[in-house]
Every structure is written in structure tokens, then in C-alpha cells.
Amino acid sequence: MTIPALQMGSLGVAGEGIWLALGTIGMLLGMVYFISKGWGVTDPEEKEYYIITILIPGIAAASYLSMFFGFGLTEVELVTGRVVDVYWARYADWLFTTPLLLLDIGLLAGASRQDIGALIGLDAFMIVTGLAATLMKIPIARFAFWTMSTIAMIFILYYLVAVLGEAVAGADEDTRSTFTALRNVTLVSWAVYPVAWLVGTEGLALVGLFGETLIFMILDLFAKVGFGFILLRSRAITGSSAPTPSAEESAAD
């Protein structure tokens, strides 16, 4: 019995597959680095940050690898006759990883469970409506759902600035500076996602699938691995930023 030879294109190596391969490698490297950095951590709160942050690139790596092998890719034929290649695995990735990112930043800010829950619920709505926009066959329906998803994203970003910004106001300087850096990474990267969708193949098709995949790969690495580097290198999660007791306080003890 002969086994058919695998074609390069079937593995996603041709075209945009190079960006999917690099995305997989980048996420795996980030995950391995975070695991090595967190190896031996015993503090429960610090360990929680590591677990959440390790899961983020781990889930993304699995998503990118599945897209590289051609799984998680489907075609949507619009009523206009145009066929759109849709990587639905990307949305499955975001549905799990974006709430984890918000959980990380919410825990760092000391936000209440209600505020974190509201953020995650709004985030799920944003991803689901974004997926709906991608799967719709009627152009006006696609842009209607894209608009709903984008509005939800704007509320999330506002929440990060206003509500979580207020929650972290009384924290120590390391925590505030780390929160500000993570918030800015999130604000910048997340704001680009709907624009990339709009100009890409799923929207106005001003950018081809090759360029669109590159843009999303860069955004994902920045928003996930870059986020993790900032968080896990910060003294804010290790407790080492806690103020040293004064001589009077020590004597009182």
C-alpha cells in the first residue's frame, strides 16, 4: 500500500502558512520561557499569575498549529459570489485567551469580582459577534455584526481605563506602572484588530490573506507574549515591591 506524499500547501507552508508557522513557534517559545521563569514558584498568588499567563500562549500555539495544518479554516461564499477564507480557529483562540488576559490585568488592578466578570462577559460578546460577522453571507450583516463587536471592544477599553484605573489607584508604584504598561499594550493592540478585519479579506479585502495573516500574527504575539513578558518580569506580582517597615513600626511589633 502506498501512502500519498504530503504536499507543502496541505501543511500550510505555502503563502500565509509561513506566518502561521512563525506564530506557532513564537507562542511556544513564549510559553516555554514563562514555564521556565515560573518553575519553583511557591507563592499562591504569584503562581496564579504564572498559570494564567502560561495558558495564554499555550492555547494560541495550539490554534496556530491547527491553522498551519489546515484545520480551523473554512470558506464562506457571500451572496455577491466572493469566497472568503475564514480561519475560525483564530476566534476559538481569542474566546479563551482574551478573557485570561483580562483576568490577569483585573487581578493585578485589584478589581472586584463583579468588574472582572463584567469585563469577561463583554469580551465573550465581542468575540462571538466578531465570529458572526465573519460567517455571515450577506455583506450588510457582516458589517452590522462587526460594528457590534467593535462597540463592545470600545466599552472594554473604556472599562480598563476608567474602572480598573480607579481600582489600581491606591496600589504601590510597581503595581501601578505595570498595570499602565499592560493597559497600554492592550489598548494599542486590541484597537488594531477591528481595523485589520475591516481592511482584510473578511472585510473590504484591501489586504490579501497573506498580509492579513501577518498582521494578526504580529498583533497576537504582541498582545499575548509581549503582555506576559511585561507582567512576569514585574516586581508587582512577586511581593518584592512591598514597602519595607520603618524602624518605628518594627519597634512597635
Residue, then its C-alpha position, 0 to 999 in steps of 0.5 A: m500500500t502506498i501512502p500519498a506524499l504530503q504536499m507543502g500547501s496541505l501543511g500550510v507552508a505555502g503563502e500565509g502558512i509561513w506566518l502561521a508557522l512563525g506564530t506557532i513557534g513564537m507562542l511556544l517559545g513564549m510559553v516555554y520561557f514563562i514555564s521556565k521563569g515560573w518553575g519553583v514558584t511557591d507563592p499562591e498568588e504569584k503562581e496564579y499569575y504564572i498559570i494564567t499567563i502560561l495558558i495564554p500562549g499555550i492555547a494560541a500555539a495550539s490554534y496556530l498549529s491547527m491553522f498551519f495544518g489546515f484545520g480551523l479554516t473554512e470558506v464562506e461564499l457571500v451572496t455577491g459570489r466572493v469566497v472568503d477564507v475564514y480561519w475560525a480557529r483564530y476566534a476559538d483562540w481569542l474566546f479563551t485567551t482574551p478573557l485570561l488576559l483580562l483576568d490577569i490585568g483585573l487581578l493585578a488592578g485589584a478589581s472586584r469580582q463583579d468588574i472582572g466578570a463584567l469585563i469577561g462577559l463583554d469580551a465573550f460578546m465581542i468575540v462571538t459577534g466578531l465570529a458572526a460577522t465573519l460567517m455571515k453571507i450577506p455583506i450588510a450583516r457582516f458589517a452590522f455584526w462587526t460594528m457590534s463587536t467593535i462597540a463592545m471592544i470600545f466599552i472594554l477599553y473604556y472599562l480598563v481605563a476608567v474602572l480598573g484605573e480607579a481600582v489600581a489607584g491606591a496600589d504601590e508604584d510597581t503595581r501601578s506602572t505595570f498595570t499602565a504598561l499592560r493597559n497600554v499594550t492592550l489598548v494599542s493592540w486590541a484597537v488594531y484588530p477591528v481595523a485589520w478585519l475591516v481592511g482584510t479579506e473578511g472585510l473590504a479585502l484591501v489586504g490579501l490573506f497573506g498580509e492579513t495573516l501577518i498582521f494578526m500574527i504580529l498583533d497576537l504575539f504582541a498582545k499575548v507574549g509581549f503582555g506576559f513578558i511585561l507582567l512576569r518580569s514585574r516586581a508587582i506580582t512577586g511581593s518584592s515591591a512591598p514597602t519595607p517597615s520603618a524602624e518605628e513600626s518594627a519597634a512597635d511589633 
